[in-house]
Amino acid sequence: MSKHTKAITLAFTGASGAPYGLRLLECLLAADYQVFLLISSAARVVLATEEEFQLPAGTDAAKAKLVERLGCDPDKLTVCGKEEWFSPVASGSAAPKQMVICPCSAGSVAAIAHGMSDNLTERAADVVIKERGQLLLVVRETPFSTIHLENMHKLSQMGVTIMPAAPGFYHQPQSIDDLVDFMVARILDHLGIEQGLVPRWGYSGK
Ligand SMILES: Cc1cc2nc3c(=O)[nH]c(=O)nc-3n(C[C@H](O)[C@H](O)[C@H](O)COP(=O)(O)O)c2cc1C
């Protein structure tokens, strides 16, 4: 990967909201990003439950299935194993400066807030925080406990962006896809990636 390539780390963890993650992946690849994708074991269960999408355990087989589903350029996607410690995302010397965890479980929030670095997603997030990069957590849980809120507060104070998976309704969504696009549009906005997924507030002509 050249240092001029646009690169980003994306992690799917085991919170509800697999459609957000898949749509975000599709948009990042369409925006010509090199995507390092991390998928937790629980995220695979959620993908199977919510999307009826069974991802094989191996990284090459998982990548092949994602490329087939999204019709994307295989050279742009790298699927990393959860203990692939030699992945570029595991070191500040090579990791992309931007990372999104979408959807993000309360368990992963807790691990990241305490610097656990026990799997590649937690380590990659730890790297982005220590390198003062941009980390977005699309957290999904309801209600939030005091533990969840304290962990998110701690991360927010370090500059991590907490973006609850809480789509608005003011764009008058007609479908689940519209709700998904609302969230993905806000994520892309924060990453500085041009998008036209939903009309902007005040510009819709309504
Ligand atoms: C179908 C399904 C939905 C889940 N939804 C949530 C959720 O919305 N939020 C959450 O924090 N955990 C949720 N969980 C539980 C997490 O998957 C579990 O805590 C897991 O250990 C998280 O691990 P991970 O962060 O490494 O993926 C869900 C689990 C399953 C199987």
The ligand as an SDF file (V2000), in Angstrom:
LIG
                    3D

 31 33  0  0  0  0  0  0  0  0999 V2000
  -28.0080  -11.4330   17.4390 C   0  0  0  0  0  0  0  0  0  0  0  0
  -27.2120  -10.7310   18.5040 C   0  0  0  0  0  0  0  0  0  0  0  0
  -27.4420   -9.4050   18.7490 C   0  0  0  0  0  0  0  0  0  0  0  0
  -26.7040   -8.7170   19.7190 C   0  0  0  0  0  0  0  0  0  0  0  0
  -26.9350   -7.3840   19.9060 N   0  0  0  0  0  0  0  0  0  0  0  0
  -26.1400   -6.6850   20.7340 C   0  0  0  0  0  0  0  0  0  0  0  0
  -26.2850   -5.2660   20.8030 C   0  0  0  0  0  0  0  0  0  0  0  0
  -27.1260   -4.6550   20.1400 O   0  0  0  0  0  0  0  0  0  0  0  0
  -25.4170   -4.5930   21.6000 N   0  0  0  0  0  0  0  0  0  0  0  0
  -24.4360   -5.2070   22.3190 C   0  0  0  0  0  0  0  0  0  0  0  0
  -23.6700   -4.5100   22.9920 O   0  0  0  0  0  0  0  0  0  0  0  0
  -24.2960   -6.5590   22.2880 N   0  0  0  0  0  0  0  0  0  0  0  0
  -25.1130   -7.3090   21.5160 C   0  0  0  0  0  0  0  0  0  0  0  0
  -24.9640   -8.6740   21.4330 N   0  0  0  0  0  0  0  0  0  0  0  0
  -24.0150   -9.3410   22.3390 C   0  0  0  0  0  0  0  0  0  0  0  0
  -22.5710   -9.2810   21.8420 C   0  0  0  0  0  0  0  0  0  0  0  0
  -22.4880   -9.9160   20.5890 O   0  0  0  0  0  0  0  0  0  0  0  0
  -21.6310   -9.9640   22.8450 C   0  0  0  0  0  0  0  0  0  0  0  0
  -21.5360   -9.1850   24.0210 O   0  0  0  0  0  0  0  0  0  0  0  0
  -20.2510  -10.2180   22.2830 C   0  0  0  0  0  0  0  0  0  0  0  0
  -19.4290  -10.7850   23.2890 O   0  0  0  0  0  0  0  0  0  0  0  0
  -19.5840   -8.9640   21.7680 C   0  0  0  0  0  0  0  0  0  0  0  0
  -18.2780   -9.3240   21.3380 O   0  0  0  0  0  0  0  0  0  0  0  0
  -17.5050   -8.4580   20.2490 P   0  0  0  0  0  0  0  0  0  0  0  0
  -17.5570   -7.0480   20.6880 O   0  0  0  0  0  0  0  0  0  0  0  0
  -16.1010   -9.0120   20.2790 O   0  0  0  0  0  0  0  0  0  0  0  0
  -18.1370   -8.7200   18.9500 O   0  0  0  0  0  0  0  0  0  0  0  0
  -25.7110   -9.3970   20.4770 C   0  0  0  0  0  0  0  0  0  0  0  0
  -25.4740  -10.7400   20.2100 C   0  0  0  0  0  0  0  0  0  0  0  0
  -26.2120  -11.4120   19.2380 C   0  0  0  0  0  0  0  0  0  0  0  0
  -25.9300  -12.8520   18.9650 C   0  0  0  0  0  0  0  0  0  0  0  0
  1  2  1  0
  2  3  1  0
  2 30  2  0
  3  4  2  0
  4  5  1  0
  4 28  1  0
  5  6  2  0
  6  7  1  0
  6 13  1  0
  7  8  2  0
  7  9  1  0
  9 10  1  0
 10 11  2  0
 10 12  1  0
 12 13  2  0
 13 14  1  0
 14 15  1  0
 14 28  1  0
 15 16  1  0
 16 17  1  0
 16 18  1  0
 18 19  1  0
 18 20  1  0
 20 21  1  0
 20 22  1  0
 22 23  1  0
 23 24  1  0
 24 25  2  0
 24 26  1  0
 24 27  1  0
 28 29  2  0
 29 30  1  0
 30 31  1  0
M  END
$$$$
